[in-house]
Amino acid sequence: MPKLADIRRAAPQHAPQMTTLLNEIIAIGGTTAFEVPVTCQNIVDWYIDGALLSCCHVAVDKHGDIAGFQSVELEEEPSGVGYIATFARQTPVVKGVGTALFEATKRFVKDAGLTTINAKIRADNVPGLAYYAKMGFEDHSIVPGVPLKDGTPVDRIIKLYHL
């Protein structure tokens, strides 16, 4: 199992590997709200140059490959709340990626003045629900029956982390 080497600020050169990582997760299904593949330009627009982006960190393994990434996006109207998204490579898995990413993210957004981080997770995303609970997020509410692309309704669980 590869080991984690570093957490860095996401940069344009990371976009191709971030795209591959996210598209592999999308192809597996069931652990992200994304249902169609993303492009490298999507990654740059959303996670590197996003107008409302607070931060995006990448976890790099000892071989220099992206093992995961995590972002926090702000609301259009400043409220002290950020919306988190986390993606971890499925093969090969790098132990500790999620924890290391969240520690870096937490420090950054706290210094940026945020007071709360909001996670919206598909109810059928058991690993995602477990991850956010392990990081200390608390259940807040449920958005019932959000339809998938095929029309299947899946609840979204809202969890909050207070800084």
WONORMO-V521628 format. One record per residue. RES is the residue in three letters. SS is DSSP state (hx for helix, st for strand, lp for the rest). PHI is phi in degrees with one decimal (NA if undefined). D_FIRST is the distance of its C-alpha to the first C-alpha in whole Angstrom. Layout:
BEGIN
RES_SS_PHI_D_FIRST ; RES_SS_PHI_D_FIRST
END
This chain:
BEGIN
MET_lp_NA_0 ; PRO_lp_-61.9_4 ; LYS_lp_-105.2_6 ; LEU_st_-73.2_10 ; ALA_st_-109.4_13 ; ASP_st_-163.9_16 ; ILE_st_-114.5_18 ; ARG_st_-132.3_21 ; ARG_st_-69.9_24 ; ALA_lp_-63.3_23 ; ALA_lp_-136.4_25 ; PRO_hx_-52.1_27 ; GLN_hx_-67.6_24 ; HIS_hx_-83.6_21 ; ALA_hx_-54.9_23 ; PRO_hx_-60.4_22 ; GLN_hx_-70.1_19 ; MET_hx_-63.0_20 ; THR_hx_-63.0_22 ; THR_hx_-60.4_19 ; LEU_hx_-59.7_17 ; LEU_hx_-66.1_20 ; ASN_hx_-65.7_21 ; GLU_hx_-65.4_18 ; ILE_hx_-65.6_19 ; ILE_hx_-60.3_23 ; ALA_hx_-62.9_22 ; ILE_hx_-65.9_20 ; GLY_lp_83.2_23 ; GLY_lp_85.6_24 ; THR_lp_-126.3_22 ; THR_lp_-150.5_24 ; ALA_lp_-73.1_28 ; PHE_lp_-68.8_27 ; GLU_lp_-122.1_28 ; VAL_lp_-122.0_29 ; PRO_lp_-56.1_27 ; VAL_lp_-104.3_27 ; THR_lp_-103.8_28 ; CYS_hx_-61.1_27 ; GLN_hx_-65.0_30 ; ASN_hx_-57.1_30 ; ILE_hx_-60.1_27 ; VAL_hx_-61.5_29 ; ASP_hx_-64.5_32 ; TRP_hx_-87.7_30 ; TYR_hx_-111.4_27 ; ILE_hx_-119.0_28 ; ASP_lp_-113.5_32 ; GLY_lp_-54.0_33 ; ALA_lp_-61.6_36 ; LEU_lp_-102.7_35 ; LEU_st_-70.3_32 ; SER_st_-85.5_31 ; CYS_st_-160.9_28 ; CYS_st_-146.8_24 ; HIS_st_-113.5_21 ; VAL_st_-115.2_18 ; ALA_st_-100.0_15 ; VAL_st_-114.8_13 ; ASP_st_-82.8_10 ; LYS_lp_-65.6_11 ; HIS_lp_-93.8_12 ; GLY_lp_87.1_14 ; ASP_lp_-92.6_13 ; ILE_st_-71.5_14 ; ALA_st_-103.3_11 ; GLY_st_172.8_15 ; PHE_st_-150.4_18 ; GLN_st_-144.7_21 ; SER_st_-128.8_25 ; VAL_st_-131.5_28 ; GLU_st_-110.9_31 ; LEU_st_-93.2_35 ; GLU_lp_-77.3_38 ; GLU_lp_-61.7_40 ; GLU_lp_-95.2_43 ; PRO_lp_-53.8_41 ; SER_lp_-138.5_41 ; GLY_lp_83.0_38 ; VAL_st_-111.2_35 ; GLY_st_-122.0_32 ; TYR_st_-110.6_30 ; ILE_st_-96.5_27 ; ALA_st_-137.4_24 ; THR_st_-133.3_20 ; PHE_st_-136.6_18 ; ALA_st_-121.3_14 ; ARG_lp_-57.5_12 ; GLN_lp_-90.0_12 ; THR_lp_-145.7_9 ; PRO_lp_-76.5_7 ; VAL_lp_-68.5_7 ; VAL_lp_-116.8_6 ; LYS_lp_-63.1_8 ; GLY_lp_89.0_11 ; VAL_hx_-60.4_12 ; GLY_hx_-61.4_15 ; THR_hx_-65.1_17 ; ALA_hx_-64.1_16 ; LEU_hx_-61.4_18 ; PHE_hx_-66.7_21 ; GLU_hx_-61.7_22 ; ALA_hx_-66.9_22 ; THR_hx_-62.6_24 ; LYS_hx_-57.7_26 ; ARG_hx_-59.5_27 ; PHE_hx_-63.8_28 ; VAL_hx_-70.7_30 ; LYS_hx_-65.3_32 ; ASP_hx_-63.3_33 ; ALA_lp_-81.5_34 ; GLY_lp_95.5_37 ; LEU_lp_-72.0_35 ; THR_lp_-113.4_36 ; THR_st_-144.4_34 ; ILE_st_-114.6_31 ; ASN_st_-108.0_31 ; ALA_st_-117.9_28 ; LYS_st_-114.2_29 ; ILE_st_-121.5_27 ; ARG_st_-58.9_28 ; ALA_lp_-63.7_29 ; ASP_lp_-91.0_27 ; ASN_lp_-92.2_24 ; VAL_hx_-59.0_23 ; PRO_hx_-63.1_19 ; GLY_hx_-65.9_21 ; LEU_hx_-61.2_24 ; ALA_hx_-65.5_21 ; TYR_hx_-59.4_20 ; TYR_hx_-65.7_23 ; ALA_hx_-63.3_24 ; LYS_hx_-61.4_22 ; MET_lp_-77.4_22 ; GLY_lp_103.9_26 ; PHE_lp_-70.7_28 ; GLU_st_-112.5_31 ; ASP_st_-59.3_32 ; HIS_st_-121.1_35 ; SER_st_-161.2_36 ; ILE_st_-128.4_36 ; VAL_st_-99.9_37 ; PRO_st_-77.0_38 ; GLY_st_54.3_38 ; VAL_st_-72.7_36 ; PRO_st_-73.0_36 ; LEU_lp_-77.4_34 ; LYS_lp_-55.7_35 ; ASP_lp_-87.0_36 ; GLY_lp_94.4_38 ; THR_lp_-63.7_36 ; PRO_st_-80.5_36 ; VAL_st_-134.7_33 ; ASP_st_-64.0_34 ; ARG_st_-114.0_32 ; ILE_st_-97.0_31 ; ILE_st_-98.3_32 ; LYS_st_-121.2_30 ; LEU_st_-121.1_31 ; TYR_st_-124.1_30 ; HIS_st_-96.4_33 ; LEU_lp_-80.6_32
END
